[in-house]
Amino acid sequence: MYAQTLLPKLTTYCNGLPGEFDMIAEKRKELLADLGEFIVQTIQTDTPVRLTVICTANSRRSHMGQLWLQTAAAFYGIRKVETSSGGTNASAFNPRAVAALIRAGFEIQILGSSDNPQYKARYGEGYAPVIMFSMKYDDETNPHSGFAAIMVCSEADAACPVVPGAEARFSLPFEDPKDADGTADESLVYDERCRQIAREMFYVMANVSKRLPGSG
């Protein structure tokens, strides 16, 4: 069995994130603190922490949020965190988002070819790979009860004022990098959004780790 360590390039990327927490607006930190409180309370009941990240098409921000939450939990040694993602509609995991995550240090392999292919994402040795593809948030592979719904786009936030089965619901919208598709700034915008999502998910888990014995 491997010792659990993050991939080298990803480790370097992650080590830089705590130094950017001051970039997060105070009102945003309050929203992130609410998510952290849910995680702490769930862990204290010795229950797995199930987090489903939701956007409209499950193609960009929700996949980034899912993978960064899982990675942040690993980075800070927070156990029993299970992440998933979904959309109000299914489409496909956008290749531009995949490329941004690879540039951050993830190893992502496409599995087969279809309009909505599966991807296998690795973030470290000793951790199970994350299988990712676009799906609705209520897909059979996602939790149907006892989970927190994290809404990362305003459209999904408005379309799903109530998420069936969710124990808690958090509104954390991010701007859609899709607006930069096909422009000269495409990669830059995707990298910026990837880093913003990473920064905020790490902020959540950093504060959770301070309240849990044996983490960090």
C-alpha angles and dihedrals in degrees: 000000000000122000107248109256132148120245112274099245091043090050090057091049093048094047089063097053101077089058088061099054090104087066090069114095116243094241089052091050089056090056091047090049090058090056090048091052090054090051093049094047092048093050091049089059088054089243124137113259107236115191123181116191112207134194133152104273102012090233110113126355098034093052090048091049093049094050095043093049090052092047093047090052089052093046092055096039095245109157133205094035113144118184132192137161140211145162139228081248132017122240121142138294099268114240091222090059090046090052092050091052091049090051088053090057108269120132107227125179126188114229112212127320129280140121088275107027127185120244129202112216123194125193102169151350114280094022122108112249117251115240109212135186136140117278142148114272091247094053114142090248092060126076115270098195141020095032137118117240112216111196110206100176130052093228094058089041090058095040094051110042085157123033109202113240096011115136090200137007127209128190111215107152122188126192113262113250087205089090088072096053111131095011131113089251095053098112093041093053093047091048091049092050092046091052094046091053091045092049093052096044089050090049089056095049094041090059093043090054091055090061099045124076114232097021128115 
